[in-house]
């Protein structure tokens, strides 16, 4: 009876050691890609200044993120070194990072499937064809912010610009422009 108990305990202990080794190897692989969130930070629930339409609840630890989302992110963005993972107010996993002066949020559902991406940048990063379309219609305006939203392989650009008397927001989707906001400076 003691031999059976000892063998069972030895097997359980060996399984525990192996699982800890595998977990630490996965953690080392993940942290080599530098997506480990800052362990000491615990953000309170607040409106995000980076993404005003979204409420960030708390920065997540690696074991709280769906592994499929992490793998998808690592495969798409190999050179990112400042990624921070969160759970958004709508229940999606969100990863925030900056690359080449572009601030990006990627959102994944609970199954780790990519849902959409929001990127923020200035006029220089705007694709040439979109920039040409906007500037040819509003050549006296200067572009001060671009928000790019990608969902279901479709890209929408929200372009904020100004001239001496107006602020305008233009939405560009599939080569079609629409003024969504216009404010007088006077």
C-alpha positions in Angstrom: 0.0 0.0 0.0 2.8 2.4 0.9 4.6 1.6 -2.4 1.5 2.5 -4.4 1.1 5.8 -2.5 4.8 6.6 -2.9 4.7 5.8 -6.7 1.5 7.9 -7.1 3.1 10.8 -5.2 6.3 10.5 -7.2 4.2 10.6 -10.5 2.3 13.7 -9.2 5.5 15.4 -8.2 7.1 14.7 -11.5 4.0 16.1 -13.4 4.2 19.2 -11.2 7.9 19.7 -12.0 7.4 19.2 -15.7 4.4 21.5 -15.9 6.3 24.3 -14.0 9.3 23.8 -16.4 7.0 24.1 -19.5 5.3 27.2 -18.0 8.6 28.9 -17.3 9.8 28.0 -20.9 6.6 29.5 -22.3 7.1 32.6 -20.1 10.7 32.9 -21.3 9.7 32.7 -24.9 7.0 35.2 -24.4 9.1 37.7 -22.5 11.8 37.5 -25.2 9.3 39.2 -27.4 9.0 41.9 -24.7 5.2 41.8 -24.4 5.3 41.3 -20.6 3.2 44.0 -18.9 4.7 45.9 -16.0 4.0 43.8 -13.0 3.8 46.8 -10.6 1.1 48.7 -12.4 -2.5 48.3 -11.6 -4.6 50.9 -13.5 -7.9 52.0 -12.0 -11.0 51.9 -14.1 -10.9 55.2 -16.1 -11.5 56.6 -19.6 -8.4 56.1 -21.6 -6.7 59.2 -22.9 -5.2 57.2 -25.7 -8.5 55.8 -26.8 -11.3 58.0 -25.5 -14.1 55.6 -26.6 -12.7 52.7 -24.6 -12.4 52.2 -20.9 -9.4 50.3 -19.7 -10.0 48.3 -16.6 -6.6 46.8 -15.5 -3.4 45.8 -17.1 -3.3 42.1 -17.5 -0.7 39.5 -16.5 0.5 37.1 -19.1 -1.5 34.1 -17.7 -4.7 36.2 -18.0 -4.4 36.6 -21.8 -5.7 34.1 -24.3 -2.7 32.3 -25.7 -4.1 32.5 -29.3 -4.2 36.3 -29.0 -0.6 36.4 -27.8 0.6 34.1 -30.6 -1.2 36.1 -33.2 0.2 39.3 -31.9 3.8 37.9 -31.8 3.5 36.6 -35.4 2.2 40.0 -36.7 4.5 42.3 -34.7 7.9 40.7 -34.1 9.8 43.9 -33.2 7.4 45.5 -30.7 9.0 46.0 -27.3 6.5 48.1 -25.3 3.2 46.2 -25.6 0.8 46.3 -22.7 -2.2 44.1 -22.5 -5.6 45.1 -21.0 -9.2 43.9 -20.9 -11.4 46.6 -22.5 -14.7 47.6 -21.1 -16.5 45.6 -23.9 -14.7 42.4 -22.7 -12.1 42.2 -25.5 -8.4 41.6 -24.9 -6.6 44.8 -26.0 -2.9 45.3 -26.6 -1.4 48.8 -26.8 2.0 49.6 -28.3 3.9 52.2 -30.3 5.9 51.4 -33.4 7.5 53.9 -35.7 5.6 56.8 -34.1 2.3 55.0 -34.6 0.2 54.3 -31.5 -1.8 51.1 -32.0 -4.5 49.2 -30.2 -5.3 45.6 -31.3 -8.5 43.9 -30.0 -9.0 40.2 -29.7 -12.1 38.3 -28.5 -12.2 35.8 -25.6 -11.3 33.0 -28.0 -8.1 34.9 -29.1 -9.5 35.8 -32.5 -8.5 39.2 -33.9 -11.4 41.6 -34.0 -10.2 45.0 -35.0 -7.3 47.5 -34.8 -7.1 51.2 -34.2 -4.0 53.2 -35.1 -3.2 56.9 -34.4 -0.6 58.9 -36.3 0.1 62.2 -38.1 -0.1 63.2 -41.7 3.4 61.9 -42.8 2.3 58.3 -42.0 -1.0 58.6 -44.0 -0.9 56.4 -47.1 -0.1 58.5 -50.2 -3.4 57.8 -52.1 -5.5 58.7 -49.1 -3.5 61.8 -48.4 -3.7 62.9 -52.0 -7.5 62.4 -52.0 -8.0 64.5 -48.9 -5.4 67.2 -49.7 -6.7 67.6 -53.3 -10.1 68.5 -51.9 -8.9 70.5 -48.8 -5.6 71.9 -49.9 -5.6 74.8 -47.5 -6.1 72.5 -44.5 -3.3 71.0 -42.5 -3.8 67.4 -41.1 -3.0 67.1 -37.4 -4.3 63.6 -36.6 -5.3 60.4 -38.4 -7.2 57.6 -36.8 -7.1 54.4 -38.9 -9.6 51.6 -38.0 -9.2 48.1 -39.5 -12.0 45.6 -39.2 -12.9 42.6 -41.5 -10.1 43.5 -43.9 -11.6 47.0 -44.4 -9.8 50.2 -43.5 -11.5 53.5 -42.5 -9.5 56.7 -42.0 -10.7 59.5 -39.8 -8.7 62.6 -40.7 -8.8 65.6 -38.4 -7.6 68.8 -40.0 -7.8 72.6 -39.7 -7.3 75.8 -41.7 -7.5 79.4 -40.5 -11.2 79.4 -39.8 -12.4 75.7 -39.5 -11.7 72.4 -37.9 -13.0 69.4 -39.9 -13.1 65.7 -39.5 -13.3 63.6 -42.7 -14.0 59.9 -42.9 -12.5 58.1 -45.9 -13.7 54.5 -46.7 -13.1 52.8 -50.1 -12.1 56.1 -51.7 -15.3 57.9 -50.6 -15.0 60.9 -48.4 -17.6 62.2 -45.9 -17.4 65.2 -43.6 -18.4 64.0 -40.2 -17.6 67.1 -38.1 -17.1 70.8 -38.9 -16.5 73.6 -36.4 -15.8 77.3 -36.8 -12.9 78.7 -34.9 -14.7 82.0 -34.4 
